[in-house]
Amino acid sequence: MRYNEPSPLETRIVSQRFDLPNPTSIDTYLANDGYVAVKKAFEMTPEQIIEELKTSALRGRGGAGFPAGMKWSFVPRNTGKASYIICNSDESEPATCKDRLLMENDPHQLFEGMLIAGWTIRANKGYIFVRGEYRYLIEILERAIAEAYDRGYLGKNILGSGWDFDLYTHTGAGAYECGEETALLESLEGKRGVPRLKPPFPAVAGAFQAPTILNNCETFSAVPWILRNGGQAFADLGTPKNGGTRLVCISGHVNRPGVYEMKMGYNILALINDVAGGMRNGKKLKAVIPGGSSSPVLRADECDIPYDFDSLAKAKSMAGSGGLVVLDEDTDMVAVALRTIKFYAHESCGWCIPCREGTTWLKKILTRFHEGGGRPEDIDLIAELADNMLGRTFCALGDAAAMPTTGFITKFRNEFEEYLKKSHVARVPQLALV
Amino acid sequence: MTFSAELERRFAKLLDSYPSGRQRSAVVPMLLYAQDEIGCVTQELVEEVARRCGVTPLQVDEVIGYYSMLHRKPLGKYHVQICTNIACQAVGGEQLYEHASRTLKLGNKEVTSDGLISLEEVECMGACAWAPAIQVNYDFHHFVTPERFDNLMQALRDGTYQRKAS
């Protein structure tokens, strides 16, 4: 099911079957190019498949934007040991709601992507790690998996290839941190989801310490199209080094919030005005959080740029997980900064001290500031604290909390200063001590 | 402990899905699925899951505090979860939570005295483009206004609420 009207400006690649009747049925999938790509893959060598992916410029859709072909190429093959395919459907970056649609409306496309990955490294088991809140999707996925077994697309000797592949779902139980790939692997092994020190990377020592391809749900879902149509065709849809399309989740103060599949590199202002129907109630645009809540905020005057990984990096932000929160002129940026840091303080797993303590103190200071107890030195203190968290943790959660905080302070310092004018603490005169 | 036949089937399948010797992997899913049936994670359940997965009760115990969906105390029959994260915040998620807290007379993670409804302010649940969003148990409800919320709560009390089909 879709929850918003599609836009005529979309380029439907991974969402091409979303509006078909019975979208989760294997018959629907088979009637619409389904499982054609995996047959093609059976005729290809691992090197050819990886080369096709590299040509496609498909980059990780979970947030990091790492080239998928490169990631697959790191996995040692023919070691004689078990290896695994893991789909990250833990989707929990605030503002992101796209993997949900992929599993709800086209589960077989995801399975086929995972099958192709499995065949490439001759893995025999795959797991779809689904966030606990998405229980209804586990039911959908399990029905679809059963159908795929019945038709011989999963299980023993798939389509006479002599190769076996089993696919399972694995539910999370509520933890943002488990979206980080090594924490996800810890969680998959039945432990607290704390990150592992890298290297070794999951490609070499991933699930159960074995070689592993671990990708986001949308990344796997794009693979069948790439093999059917060629890597170059996918690359041509996007911008250089940013191949294909991406599911863009537009939320906040727009007339038509929704998930839309857009060519990589679509202009952000056009996303807001043309795709999402413009600003709600005729208000002016103030800011955009462009790639999930961990991406530093962009001011309205910085939004006239293409939406792809490299353009956002150039603007000192991130395309991240594809979630844009559009904020209008009435938005209180201090309140948004506080809500953002509250989230990261809640979700910090506590493993690394700079993150555990940093997020907690940022939350305390911002709470006090927001409640009218801000001191003039707090603004720089917040910035300094955030700066000291950067790059000092096992995983990216510390950075994910620090980067947007720094962004709010530098881009909207004036709003923080406005708060100070109302602060009851700032008005206390500094008395001389003798 | 004994569980429903359906849950036993699920457990058997779970234990079978992981490589041999890796049955610890089933700990978290087993706890969550069992919690859905018996209401919360009890000490008895901890020991049962430990026995079935071949780990110590401590290894089960240590994950419970980590995962926010695992609860040691029973929730209401209907667990109402309201997101107030940034996408929902932008369109009234915080006001919706305050409205819910006021009208249900419940604080965060509290349960009504009849055990029917519990309330929780939750983090992003993946419904950002259709905000404000809430979940009643595992059912998503999108574009929730205070009025729609009141109607939904009334349906819970009347017994006319129907679980969404998936």
Chai-1 contact restraints between the chains, C-beta under 6 A:
chainA,res_idxA,chainB,res_idxB,connection_type,confidence,min_distance_angstrom,max_distance_angstrom,comment,restraint_id
A,Y3,B,W130,contact,1.0,0.0,6.0,A-B,restraint_1
A,Y3,B,H142,contact,1.0,0.0,6.0,A-B,restraint_2
A,E91,B,G126,contact,1.0,0.0,6.0,A-B,restraint_3
A,P94,B,N85,contact,1.0,0.0,6.0,A-B,restraint_4
A,P94,B,I86,contact,1.0,0.0,6.0,A-B,restraint_5
A,P94,B,C124,contact,1.0,0.0,6.0,A-B,restraint_6
A,A95,B,A87,contact,1.0,0.0,6.0,A-B,restraint_7
A,A95,B,C128,contact,1.0,0.0,6.0,A-B,restraint_8
A,C97,B,G126,contact,1.0,0.0,6.0,A-B,restraint_9
A,C97,B,A127,contact,1.0,0.0,6.0,A-B,restraint_10
A,C97,B,C128,contact,1.0,0.0,6.0,A-B,restraint_11
A,C97,B,A129,contact,1.0,0.0,6.0,A-B,restraint_12
A,R100,B,G126,contact,1.0,0.0,6.0,A-B,restraint_13
A,G132,B,L32,contact,1.0,0.0,6.0,A-B,restraint_14
A,G132,B,M69,contact,1.0,0.0,6.0,A-B,restraint_15
A,E133,B,M125,contact,1.0,0.0,6.0,A-B,restraint_16
A,R135,B,Y138,contact,1.0,0.0,6.0,A-B,restraint_17
A,Y136,B,Y138,contact,1.0,0.0,6.0,A-B,restraint_18
A,Y136,B,S166,contact,1.0,0.0,6.0,A-B,restraint_19
A,E139,B,S166,contact,1.0,0.0,6.0,A-B,restraint_20
A,I140,B,S166,contact,1.0,0.0,6.0,A-B,restraint_21
A,Y168,B,S17,contact,1.0,0.0,6.0,A-B,restraint_22
A,T171,B,P29,contact,1.0,0.0,6.0,A-B,restraint_23
A,T171,B,L32,contact,1.0,0.0,6.0,A-B,restraint_24
A,A173,B,V28,contact,1.0,0.0,6.0,A-B,restraint_25
A,A173,B,L32,contact,1.0,0.0,6.0,A-B,restraint_26
A,A173,B,Y67,contact,1.0,0.0,6.0,A-B,restraint_27
A,A173,B,M69,contact,1.0,0.0,6.0,A-B,restraint_28
A,A173,B,L70,contact,1.0,0.0,6.0,A-B,restraint_29
A,G174,B,Y67,contact,1.0,0.0,6.0,A-B,restraint_30
A,G174,B,S68,contact,1.0,0.0,6.0,A-B,restraint_31
A,G174,B,M69,contact,1.0,0.0,6.0,A-B,restraint_32
A,A175,B,Y67,contact,1.0,0.0,6.0,A-B,restraint_33
A,L188,B,S25,contact,1.0,0.0,6.0,A-B,restraint_34
A,E189,B,S25,contact,1.0,0.0,6.0,A-B,restraint_35
A,G190,B,R24,contact,1.0,0.0,6.0,A-B,restraint_36
A,G190,B,S25,contact,1.0,0.0,6.0,A-B,restraint_37
A,G190,B,V27,contact,1.0,0.0,6.0,A-B,restraint_38
A,R192,B,V63,contact,1.0,0.0,6.0,A-B,restraint_39
A,R192,B,Y66,contact,1.0,0.0,6.0,A-B,restraint_40
A,F208,B,P19,contact,1.0,0.0,6.0,A-B,restraint_41
A,F208,B,R22,contact,1.0,0.0,6.0,A-B,restraint_42
A,C249,B,C128,contact,1.0,0.0,6.0,A-B,restraint_43
A,C249,B,A129,contact,1.0,0.0,6.0,A-B,restraint_44
A,S251,B,A87,contact,1.0,0.0,6.0,A-B,restraint_45
A,S251,B,C128,contact,1.0,0.0,6.0,A-B,restraint_46
A,S251,B,A129,contact,1.0,0.0,6.0,A-B,restraint_47
A,S251,B,A131,contact,1.0,0.0,6.0,A-B,restraint_48
A,G252,B,A90,contact,1.0,0.0,6.0,A-B,restraint_49
A,P257,B,A129,contact,1.0,0.0,6.0,A-B,restraint_50
A,G258,B,A129,contact,1.0,0.0,6.0,A-B,restraint_51
A,V259,B,A129,contact,1.0,0.0,6.0,A-B,restraint_52
A,S293,B,I86,contact,1.0,0.0,6.0,A-B,restraint_53
A,V325,B,I86,contact,1.0,0.0,6.0,A-B,restraint_54
A,V325,B,A87,contact,1.0,0.0,6.0,A-B,restraint_55
A,V336,B,I86,contact,1.0,0.0,6.0,A-B,restraint_56
A,R339,B,I86,contact,1.0,0.0,6.0,A-B,restraint_57
A,R339,B,Q89,contact,1.0,0.0,6.0,A-B,restraint_58
A,F343,B,N85,contact,1.0,0.0,6.0,A-B,restraint_59
A,F343,B,E123,contact,1.0,0.0,6.0,A-B,restraint_60
